[in-house]
Amino acid sequence: MAIQAMQAALGIFQARNGLPELAVGFHMVLASLLAATTAIIFVRTQGYLMSQSQQA
């Protein structure tokens, strides 16, 4: 949730300030972190990752 909130705040900042280069880069990093976090949560909640004891 925190990453998503920061992403939204940064997007608003960019829109109001004409897309400063540093903010665009930071926005892209946050977007990548949000996508990775979402994928990890999805995989873990769907049971695709099993612990070592469950694999044997």
ABEGO torsion letter per residue (X at the ends): XAAAAAAAAAAAAAAAAGGBAAAAAAAAAAAAAAAAAAAAAAAAAAGABBBAAAAX
